[in-house]
Amino acid sequence: MITKKYVNELSYEIVGCAIEVNKQMGSGLLESVYERCLIDELEAKGINYQSQVRIPILYKGKDLGGHLIIDILVEDLIVVELKAVDEMVPIYEAQLLSYLKLTNKPKGLLINFNSTNIAKSTIPLVTKLFAELPEDNLSELSALSGK
């Protein structure tokens, strides 16, 4: 069962991987370099992912033939959007929220590798789907047992 706790712990692992990449590589490289390095970290931790995931552009239920591309999709739950920019602007958050909506995923992470502190600068975003997840397995078991 997928819980908020599981999704948050997975997010923590992803950010930890990003911190390691930033520690090893520093700032000033292309986003694609950071993506490759982050993928290597995810693989080393045994975390399942897909990179460069294509999302069809659907309009009113009709496939218009184009696609959007998600940088990394982790465990088919968390959309990771990578940046290597001097300044984070609101459109990046809007982009991630759109990806979350289009893929129906509970959480996204916006990570900027041009930062001195990845943990503090990462922007987590959640959807209604995340809000509907149970807190953790214990709370669900308690609810089922009437405690």
GUBAMI-552235 format. One record per atom (N, C-alpha, C): residue number from 1; y negated, z negated, x; atom name; residue in one letter. Coordinates in steps of 0.2 Angstrom, whole numbers, m for minus. Each point is the difference from the previous one (the first is absolute). Example, Ala and Ser with C-alpha at 12.3 -4.5 7.8 and 13.67 -1.06 7.14 Angstrom:
REM residues 2
FIGU   n    yy    zz    xx atom res
FIGU   1    28   m39    66    N   a
FIGU   1    m6     0    m4   CA   a
FIGU   1    m6     0     4    C   a
FIGU   2    m5     4    m2    N   s
FIGU   2    m6    m1     4   CA   s
FIGU   2    m5    m3    m4    C   s
This chain:
REM residues 147
FIGU   n    yy    zz    xx atom res
FIGU   1     6     0     4    N   m
FIGU   1    m6     0    m4   CA   m
FIGU   1    m6     0     4    C   m
FIGU   2    m5     4    m1    N   i
FIGU   2    m6     1     3   CA   i
FIGU   2    m5    m6    m2    C   i
FIGU   3    m3    m4     4    N   t
FIGU   3    m5    m5    m2   CA   t
FIGU   3    m6     1     4    C   t
FIGU   4    m5    m4    m3    N   k
FIGU   4    m7     0     4   CA   k
FIGU   4     1    m2     7    C   k
FIGU   5     4    m6     0    N   k
FIGU   5     2    m2     7   CA   k
FIGU   5     3     5     5    C   k
FIGU   6     5     3    m3    N   y
FIGU   6     3     6     5   CA   y
FIGU   6    m6     5     2    C   y
FIGU   7    m3     2    m5    N   v
FIGU   7    m5     5     2   CA   v
FIGU   7    m6    m2     5    C   v
FIGU   8    m2    m6    m1    N   n
FIGU   8    m5    m4     4   CA   n
FIGU   8     3    m1     7    C   n
FIGU   9     7    m2     1    N   e
FIGU   9     3    m1     6   CA   e
FIGU   9     1     7     4    C   e
FIGU  10     1     5    m4    N   l
FIGU  10     1     7     3   CA   l
FIGU  10    m7     2     2    C   l
FIGU  11    m5    m1    m3    N   s
FIGU  11    m7     1     2   CA   s
FIGU  11    m2    m3     6    C   s
FIGU  12     2    m6     1    N   y
FIGU  12    m1    m4     6   CA   y
FIGU  12     3     3     6    C   y
FIGU  13     7     2    m1    N   e
FIGU  13     3     3     5   CA   e
FIGU  13    m3     7     2    C   e
FIGU  14    m3     4    m4    N   i
FIGU  14    m3     6     1   CA   i
FIGU  14    m6    m1     4    C   i
FIGU  15    m4    m5    m2    N   v
FIGU  15    m6    m2     4   CA   v
FIGU  15     1    m2     7    C   v
FIGU  16     6    m4     0    N   g
FIGU  16     2    m2     7   CA   g
FIGU  16     2     5     4    C   g
FIGU  17     3     5    m2    N   c
FIGU  17     1     7     3   CA   c
FIGU  17    m6     3     3    C   c
FIGU  18    m5     0    m5    N   a
FIGU  18    m6     4     2   CA   a
FIGU  18    m4    m4     5    C   a
FIGU  19     0    m7     0    N   i
FIGU  19    m3    m4     5   CA   i
FIGU  19     3     2     7    C   i
FIGU  20     7     0     0    N   e
FIGU  20     3     2     6   CA   e
FIGU  20    m2     7     3    C   e
FIGU  21     0     5    m5    N   v
FIGU  21    m3     6     2   CA   v
FIGU  21    m7     0     3    C   v
FIGU  22    m4    m4    m3    N   n
FIGU  22    m7     0     2   CA   n
FIGU  22     0    m4     7    C   n
FIGU  23     4    m5     1    N   k
FIGU  23     0    m4     6   CA   k
FIGU  23     2     5     6    C   k
FIGU  24     5     4    m1    N   q
FIGU  24     3     4     5   CA   q
FIGU  24    m5     7     1    C   q
FIGU  25    m3     2    m5    N   m
FIGU  25    m3     7     0   CA   m
FIGU  25    m8    m1     0    C   m
FIGU  26    m3    m5    m2    N   g
FIGU  26    m7    m1    m1   CA   g
FIGU  26    m3     5    m5    C   g
FIGU  27    m7     0     0    N   s
FIGU  27    m3     4    m4   CA   s
FIGU  27    m2     7     3    C   s
FIGU  28    m2     4    m4    N   g
FIGU  28    m3     7     2   CA   g
FIGU  28     5     6     0    C   g
FIGU  29     6    m1    m3    N   l
FIGU  29     5     5     0   CA   l
FIGU  29     0     4    m7    C   l
FIGU  30     3     5     0    N   l
FIGU  30     1     3    m7   CA   l
FIGU  30     4    m3    m5    C   l
FIGU  31    m1     0    m6    N   e
FIGU  31     4    m3    m5   CA   e
FIGU  31     7     2     1    C   e
FIGU  32     2     6     1    N   s
FIGU  32     7     2     1   CA   s
FIGU  32     3    m3     6    C   s
FIGU  33    m3    m2     5    N   v
FIGU  33     3    m4     5   CA   v
FIGU  33     2    m7    m2    C   v
FIGU  34    m5    m3    m4    N   y
FIGU  34     2    m7    m3   CA   y
FIGU  34     6     1    m5    C   y
FIGU  35     0     5    m4    N   e
FIGU  35     5     1    m4   CA   e
FIGU  35     7     0     3    C   e
FIGU  36     0     4     5    N   r
FIGU  36     7     1     4   CA   r
FIGU  36     2    m7     3    C   r
FIGU  37    m5    m4     3    N   c
FIGU  37     1    m6     3   CA   c
FIGU  37     3    m5    m6    C   c
FIGU  38    m4     0    m5    N   l
FIGU  38     2    m5    m6   CA   l
FIGU  38     7     2    m2    C   l
FIGU  39     2     6    m1    N   i
FIGU  39     6     2    m2   CA   i
FIGU  39     6    m3     5    C   i
FIGU  40    m2     1     6    N   d
FIGU  40     5    m3     5   CA   d
FIGU  40     1    m8    m1    C   d
FIGU  41    m6    m3    m1    N   e
FIGU  41     1    m7    m1   CA   e
FIGU  41     4    m2    m6    C   e
FIGU  42    m1     4    m6    N   l
FIGU  42     4    m1    m6   CA   l
FIGU  42     7     1     1    C   l
FIGU  43     2     5     4    N   e
FIGU  43     6     2     2   CA   e
FIGU  43     4    m6     4    C   e
FIGU  44    m4    m2     5    N   a
FIGU  44     2    m6     4   CA   a
FIGU  44     2    m6    m4    C   a
FIGU  45    m4    m1    m6    N   k
FIGU  45     2    m6    m4   CA   k
FIGU  45     5     1    m5    C   k
FIGU  46     2     7    m1    N   g
FIGU  46     5     1    m5   CA   g
FIGU  46    m3     1    m7    C   g
FIGU  47    m7     2     0    N   i
FIGU  47    m3     0    m7   CA   i
FIGU  47     0     8    m2    C   i
FIGU  48     3     1    m6    N   n
FIGU  48     0     7    m2   CA   n
FIGU  48    m7     3    m2    C   n
FIGU  49    m1     6     2    N   y
FIGU  49    m6     3    m2   CA   y
FIGU  49     1     8    m1    C   y
FIGU  50    m5     3    m2    N   q
FIGU  50    m1     7    m1   CA   q
FIGU  50    m7     1     3    C   q
FIGU  51    m1     6     4    N   s
FIGU  51    m7     1     2   CA   s
FIGU  51    m2     7    m2    C   s
FIGU  52    m6     1    m1    N   q
FIGU  52    m3     6    m3   CA   q
FIGU  52     3     2    m6    C   q
FIGU  53     0    m4    m5    N   v
FIGU  53     4     1    m7   CA   v
FIGU  53    m5     4    m4    C   v
FIGU  54     3     5    m2    N   r
FIGU  54    m4     5    m5   CA   r
FIGU  54     0    m3    m7    C   r
FIGU  55    m6     0    m3    N   i
FIGU  55     0    m2    m7   CA   i
FIGU  55    m3     6    m4    C   i
FIGU  56     4     3    m5    N   p
FIGU  56    m3     6    m3   CA   p
FIGU  56    m6    m2    m4    C   p
FIGU  57    m4     5    m1    N   i
FIGU  57    m6    m1    m4   CA   i
FIGU  57     1     2    m7    C   i
FIGU  58     1    m5    m4    N   l
FIGU  58     1     1    m7   CA   l
FIGU  58    m6    m1    m4    C   l
FIGU  59    m2     4    m5    N   y
FIGU  59    m6     0    m4   CA   y
FIGU  59     3     1    m7    C   y
FIGU  60    m1    m6    m4    N   k
FIGU  60     2     0    m7   CA   k
FIGU  60     8     2    m1    C   k
FIGU  61     3    m2     5    N   g
FIGU  61     8     1     0   CA   g
FIGU  61     2     7     3    C   g
FIGU  62    m5     4     2    N   k
FIGU  62     1     6     3   CA   k
FIGU  62     0     0     8    C   k
FIGU  63     5     3     3    N   d
FIGU  63     0     0     7   CA   d
FIGU  63    m5     6     2    C   d
FIGU  64    m5    m2     4    N   l
FIGU  64    m5     6     2   CA   l
FIGU  64     2     3     6    C   l
FIGU  65     5    m2     3    N   g
FIGU  65     3     3     6   CA   g
FIGU  65    m3    m2     7    C   g
FIGU  66    m5    m4     0    N   g
FIGU  66    m2    m3     6   CA   g
FIGU  66     3    m7     1    C   g
FIGU  67    m2    m4     5    N   h
FIGU  67     3    m6     2   CA   h
FIGU  67    m5    m4     4    C   h
FIGU  68     1    m7    m1    N   l
FIGU  68    m4    m5     4   CA   l
FIGU  68     6    m2     5    C   l
FIGU  69    m3    m3     6    N   i
FIGU  69     5    m3     5   CA   i
FIGU  69    m2    m7     1    C   i
FIGU  70     6    m4    m1    N   i
FIGU  70    m1    m8     2   CA   i
FIGU  70     2     0     7    C   i
FIGU  71    m3    m4     4    N   d
FIGU  71     1    m1     7   CA   d
FIGU  71     7    m3     1    C   d
FIGU  72     1    m6    m3    N   i
FIGU  72     7    m3     1   CA   i
FIGU  72     1    m4    m7    C   i
FIGU  73     7     1    m2    N   l
FIGU  73     2    m4    m6   CA   l
FIGU  73     6    m4     2    C   l
FIGU  74    m1    m7     0    N   v
FIGU  74     4    m5     3   CA   v
FIGU  74     5    m3    m6    C   v
FIGU  75     6     1     1    N   e
FIGU  75     5    m3    m4   CA   e
FIGU  75    m1     2    m8    C   e
FIGU  76    m3     6     0    N   d
FIGU  76    m1     3    m7   CA   d
FIGU  76    m4    m4    m4    C   d
FIGU  77    m4    m5     3    N   l
FIGU  77    m4    m5    m4   CA   l
FIGU  77    m8     0     2    C   l
FIGU  78    m1     1     7    N   i
FIGU  78    m7    m1     3   CA   i
FIGU  78    m2     6     3    C   i
FIGU  79    m6     2    m3    N   v
FIGU  79    m3     6     3   CA   v
FIGU  79    m5    m2     5    C   v
FIGU  80     1     3     6    N   v
FIGU  80    m4    m2     6   CA   v
FIGU  80    m4     6     2    C   v
FIGU  81    m7    m1    m1    N   e
FIGU  81    m5     5     2   CA   e
FIGU  81    m3    m2     6    C   e
FIGU  82     0     4     5    N   l
FIGU  82    m2    m1     7   CA   l
FIGU  82    m7     3     1    C   l
FIGU  83    m4    m3     4    N   k
FIGU  83    m7     3     2   CA   k
FIGU  83    m1    m2     7    C   k
FIGU  84    m4     4     3    N   a
FIGU  84    m2    m1     7   CA   a
FIGU  84    m8     1     0    C   a
FIGU  85    m4    m4    m3    N   v
FIGU  85    m7     2    m2   CA   v
FIGU  85    m4    m6     3    C   v
FIGU  86    m7     2     1    N   d
FIGU  86    m4    m5     2   CA   d
FIGU  86    m2    m5    m6    C   d
FIGU  87     0     3    m6    N   e
FIGU  87    m2    m4    m6   CA   e
FIGU  87     4     2    m6    C   e
FIGU  88     2    m5    m3    N   m
FIGU  88     4     0    m6   CA   m
FIGU  88    m5     1    m6    C   m
FIGU  89     1     6    m4    N   v
FIGU  89    m4     1    m6   CA   v
FIGU  89     4    m1    m6    C   v
FIGU  90    m3    m1    m6    N   p
FIGU  90     3    m1    m6   CA   p
FIGU  90     5     6    m2    C   p
FIGU  91    m1     6     2    N   i
FIGU  91     4     5    m2   CA   i
FIGU  91     7     0     2    C   i
FIGU  92     1    m4     6    N   y
FIGU  92     7    m1     3   CA   y
FIGU  92     4    m5    m5    C   y
FIGU  93    m4    m5    m3    N   e
FIGU  93     4    m4    m5   CA   e
FIGU  93     1     4    m6    C   e
FIGU  94    m4     4    m2    N   a
FIGU  94     1     4    m6   CA   a
FIGU  94     6     5     1    C   a
FIGU  95     0     3     6    N   q
FIGU  95     6     4     2   CA   q
FIGU  95     6    m4    m1    C   q
FIGU  96     1    m6     3    N   l
FIGU  96     6    m4     0   CA   l
FIGU  96     2    m2    m7    C   l
FIGU  97    m5    m2    m4    N   l
FIGU  97     1    m1    m7   CA   l
FIGU  97     3     6    m4    C   l
FIGU  98    m3     6     1    N   s
FIGU  98     3     6    m3   CA   s
FIGU  98     7     1     2    C   s
FIGU  99     1    m1     7    N   y
FIGU  99     7     1     2   CA   y
FIGU  99     5    m5    m4    C   y
FIGU 100    m2    m6     0    N   l
FIGU 100     4    m5    m4   CA   l
FIGU 100     1     2    m7    C   l
FIGU 101    m5     2    m3    N   k
FIGU 101     0     2    m7   CA   k
FIGU 101     5     6    m1    C   k
FIGU 102    m1     5     4    N   l
FIGU 102     4     6     0   CA   l
FIGU 102     8    m1     2    C   l
FIGU 103     1    m5     4    N   t
FIGU 103     7    m2     2   CA   t
FIGU 103     3    m6    m4    C   t
FIGU 104    m4    m3    m4    N   n
FIGU 104     2    m6    m3   CA   n
FIGU 104     3    m5     4    C   n
FIGU 105    m3    m2     6    N   k
FIGU 105     2    m5     4   CA   k
FIGU 105    m4    m6    m1    C   k
FIGU 106     3    m6     2    N   p
FIGU 106    m4    m6    m1   CA   p
FIGU 106    m6    m2     5    C   p
FIGU 107     1     2     6    N   k
FIGU 107    m5    m2     5   CA   k
FIGU 107    m1     5     5    C   k
FIGU 108    m6     0     3    N   g
FIGU 108    m2     5     5   CA   g
FIGU 108    m4    m4     6    C   g
FIGU 109     1     2     6    N   l
FIGU 109    m4    m2     5   CA   l
FIGU 109    m4     5     4    C   l
FIGU 110    m7    m2     0    N   l
FIGU 110    m4     5     4   CA   l
FIGU 110    m2    m3     7    C   l
FIGU 111     3     3     5    N   i
FIGU 111     0    m2     7   CA   i
FIGU 111    m5     4     4    C   i
FIGU 112    m5    m3     3    N   n
FIGU 112    m4     4     4   CA   n
FIGU 112     1    m2     8    C   n
FIGU 113     3     4     4    N   f
FIGU 113     1    m1     7   CA   f
FIGU 113    m6     0     4    C   f
FIGU 114    m5     2    m2    N   n
FIGU 114    m6    m1     4   CA   n
FIGU 114    m4    m7    m2    C   n
FIGU 115     4    m5     1    N   s
FIGU 115    m2    m7    m2   CA   s
FIGU 115     2    m5     6    C   s
FIGU 116    m3    m5     1    N   t
FIGU 116     2    m5     5   CA   t
FIGU 116     4    m5    m3    C   t
FIGU 117     1     0    m7    N   n
FIGU 117     4    m5    m3   CA   n
FIGU 117     3     3    m6    C   n
FIGU 118     6     3     1    N   i
FIGU 118     4     4    m5   CA   i
FIGU 118     1    m5    m6    C   i
FIGU 119     2    m6     1    N   a
FIGU 119     2    m5    m5   CA   a
FIGU 119    m6    m1    m5    C   a
FIGU 120    m6    m1     3    N   k
FIGU 120    m6    m1    m4   CA   k
FIGU 120    m3     6    m3    C   k
FIGU 121     1     6     3    N   s
FIGU 121    m3     6    m3   CA   s
FIGU 121     5     4    m5    C   s
FIGU 122     6    m2     0    N   t
FIGU 122     5     4    m5   CA   t
FIGU 122    m2    m2    m7    C   t
FIGU 123    m1     5    m4    N   i
FIGU 123    m1    m1    m7   CA   i
FIGU 123     6     1    m4    C   i
FIGU 124     2    m6    m3    N   p
FIGU 124     6     1    m5   CA   p
FIGU 124    m2     1    m7    C   p
FIGU 125     3     5    m3    N   l
FIGU 125    m2     1    m7   CA   l
FIGU 125     7     0    m4    C   l
FIGU 126    m1    m3    m6    N   v
FIGU 126     6    m1    m5   CA   v
FIGU 126    m2     4    m6    C   v
FIGU 127     6     1    m4    N   t
FIGU 127    m1     3    m6   CA   t
FIGU 127     3    m4    m6    C   t
FIGU 128    m1     2    m6    N   k
FIGU 128     3    m4    m6   CA   k
FIGU 128     7    m1     1    C   k
FIGU 129     4     5     3    N   l
FIGU 129     7    m1     1   CA   l
FIGU 129     1    m6     5    C   l
FIGU 130    m4    m1     5    N   f
FIGU 130     1    m6     4   CA   f
FIGU 130    m1    m7    m4    C   f
FIGU 131    m5     0    m4    N   a
FIGU 131    m2    m6    m5   CA   a
FIGU 131     6    m1    m4    C   a
FIGU 132     4     5    m2    N   e
FIGU 132     6    m1    m5   CA   e
FIGU 132     6    m2     4    C   e
FIGU 133     0     0     6    N   l
FIGU 133     6    m2     4   CA   l
FIGU 133     1    m8     0    C   l
FIGU 134     6    m2     0    N   p
FIGU 134     1    m8     0   CA   p
FIGU 134    m2    m2     7    C   p
FIGU 135    m2    m7     0    N   e
FIGU 135    m3    m3     6   CA   e
FIGU 135     5     0     5    C   e
FIGU 136     6    m2    m1    N   d
FIGU 136     6     0     5   CA   d
FIGU 136     6    m1    m4    C   d
FIGU 137     6     0     3    N   n
FIGU 137     6     0    m3   CA   n
FIGU 137     1    m7    m3    C   n
FIGU 138    m2    m5     3    N   l
FIGU 138     0    m7    m2   CA   l
FIGU 138    m3    m1    m7    C   l
FIGU 139    m6     2    m1    N   s
FIGU 139    m4    m1    m6   CA   s
FIGU 139     3     4    m6    C   s
FIGU 140     3     6     2    N   e
FIGU 140     4     4    m5   CA   e
FIGU 140     6    m4    m2    C   e
FIGU 141     4    m3     5    N   l
FIGU 141     6    m4    m2   CA   l
FIGU 141    m2    m6    m4    C   l
FIGU 142    m5    m3     1    N   s
FIGU 142    m3    m6    m4   CA   s
FIGU 142    m1     2    m7    C   s
FIGU 143    m3     6     0    N   a
FIGU 143    m2     2    m7   CA   a
FIGU 143     6     2    m4    C   a
FIGU 144     5     3     3    N   l
FIGU 144     6     1    m3   CA   l
FIGU 144     4    m6    m2    C   l
FIGU 145     0    m5     4    N   s
FIGU 145     4    m6    m2   CA   s
FIGU 145    m4    m5    m4    C   s
FIGU 146    m7     2    m2    N   g
FIGU 146    m4    m5    m4   CA   g
FIGU 146    m3    m5     3    C   g
FIGU 147     0     0     7    N   k
FIGU 147    m3    m6     4   CA   k
FIGU 147    m7     2     2    C   k
